[in-house]
Amino acid sequence: VQLVESGGGLVQPGGSLRLTCAASGLVFTNSAMNWYRQAPGKEREQVASISSGGDISNYAASVKGRFTISRDNAKNTVYLQMNSLKPEDTAVYSCNAVVFGVLSFWGQGTQVTVSS
């Protein structure tokens, strides 16, 4: 199983980024997908989740209204559109797949830095 994140980088406050997680080696259509983040000195936080069919999504209160999670099951890919970014959004963002509700896999993460 491989989850590869991309799209991180340095952005100014108020800017936008789109993270991508490309999955391989798993039954993507049976996988709930999640984005987590971890800032230095802080615990890992679940940012957003999306059901295997893409019809149910949930967000942390800190990002609701600014971030949007989506998926393309034909491409085995999940996205995180991040708008109105704030310095407190700075963290390593990681993709997580939960297959059949039991098996959990992680990507390596991508750094997002929000700074002027």
Residue, then its C-alpha position, 0 to 999 in steps of 0.5 A: v500500500q502506498l499513499v503519496e501526498s503532494g501540493g504542500g508548500l509556503v503560502q501567505p495568510g489568506g492564500s490557498l493550497r490544494l493537497t493531493c493524496a494518490a493511493s495504490g495497492l488498496v481497494f480504494t472504493n472500500s476505504a474511508m480517507n482522512w487528512y490529519r495534521q501535526a504542528p511542532g509540539k502539538e498532537r496530531e489532529q484529524v482535519a477532515s474525513i470522507s466516506s468511501g463513496g464520497d457522500i459523507s464528509n466531516y471537518a474539524a471545527s478549526v477548518k470548517g468552512r475553509f477546507t474541503i475534502s473530496r475524492d475521485n475513485a476513478k483516480n484513487t485520489v483524495y484532495l484537500q482544498m484549503n482556502s483562507l489559510k492562517p498561520e495556525d494551519t502550518a503543519v505536516y499534513s498526512c493522508n490516512a486510509v482506513v480499509f474495510g473499517v479496520l486496516s489503517f495506512w499512512g502517507q509520509g506527509t507534506q509540509v504546509t507553511v502559512s507565513s508572510 
